[in-house]
Amino acid sequence: MVSAPQVGQIIRLRSWHGVVLDVFTNETGKTILRVQTVRNVFRRLNPEFIEFDLAPDAIEPASLEDLQAEVANYEAVLQESLQELVSHTTMNGDSA
């Protein structure tokens, strides 16, 4: 990505996707992105600050479908983990 993404844009950085919430310029002229990622939503964490100028080629535009695919993957993993948790109670005869 040559230029910094815009607010509201979906981006991909490495293996995760997020939405740009804010774009700032710090006192040294570097572009800082405030991005909420799918992984942070599922971890119940705040948005991340990313210095765009450190690796502008590592950040690329992504689609809504890309974002939704990551959400679906996290939901599936979460559901599987919850089912595994519940199965431990029924296997030991401790169901309520």
C-alpha positions in Angstrom: 0.0 0.0 0.0 1.6 3.2 -1.1 -0.5 5.8 0.8 -1.9 5.5 4.2 -5.4 4.0 4.5 -8.4 6.1 5.2 -10.8 5.9 8.2 -13.3 3.1 7.7 -11.0 1.1 5.4 -10.5 -2.6 6.0 -6.9 -3.6 6.0 -4.8 -6.7 6.2 -1.5 -6.8 8.0 0.2 -10.2 8.1 -2.5 -12.7 8.9 -5.1 -10.4 10.5 -7.7 -8.0 9.4 -9.0 -4.8 10.9 -10.8 -1.5 10.3 -9.0 1.8 10.5 -10.7 4.0 13.1 -8.4 7.0 13.0 -5.4 8.3 11.1 -3.0 10.6 13.0 0.3 12.3 12.2 2.7 12.5 15.1 5.2 15.3 15.9 7.8 13.7 13.7 5.5 13.5 10.7 4.9 9.7 10.9 1.4 8.4 10.2 -0.2 6.4 13.0 -3.3 4.3 12.5 -5.7 3.3 15.2 -7.1 0.0 14.1 -9.6 -2.4 15.6 -8.9 -5.9 14.7 -11.0 -9.0 14.7 -8.7 -10.7 17.0 -8.8 -7.8 19.5 -12.6 -7.8 19.4 -12.7 -11.5 20.4 -10.0 -10.9 23.0 -12.0 -7.9 24.3 -9.0 -5.6 23.8 -8.9 -2.0 22.7 -7.9 -0.9 19.2 -4.2 -1.0 18.3 -1.9 1.9 17.3 0.2 1.0 14.2 2.9 3.2 12.8 2.2 3.0 9.1 5.6 4.3 8.0 7.5 1.4 9.5 6.2 -1.1 7.0 3.8 0.5 4.5 4.2 -2.4 2.1 3.0 -4.8 4.8 -0.4 -3.2 5.0 -2.8 -3.8 2.2 -6.4 -3.1 1.4 -8.8 -6.0 2.2 -12.5 -6.7 1.5 -15.5 -7.0 3.7 -15.5 -10.7 2.7 -12.0 -11.0 4.1 -13.0 -9.4 7.4 -16.1 -11.6 7.6 -14.1 -14.7 6.9 -11.8 -14.0 9.8 -14.8 -13.3 12.1 -16.4 -16.6 11.0 -13.1 -18.4 11.8 -12.9 -16.9 15.3 -16.6 -17.7 15.9 -16.0 -21.3 14.9 -12.9 -21.7 17.1 -14.8 -20.1 20.0 -17.8 -22.3 19.6 -15.5 -25.4 19.4 -13.8 -24.3 22.6 -17.1 -23.8 24.4 -18.4 -27.2 23.3 -15.1 -28.8 24.6 -15.5 -27.0 27.9 -19.1 -28.2 28.4 -18.2 -31.7 27.3 -15.8 -32.0 30.2 -18.6 -31.5 32.7 -20.9 -34.2 31.1 -18.0 -36.7 30.8 -17.4 -36.5 34.5 -21.0 -36.9 35.5 -21.1 -33.4 37.0 -23.9 -32.0 34.8 -26.4 -29.8 36.7 
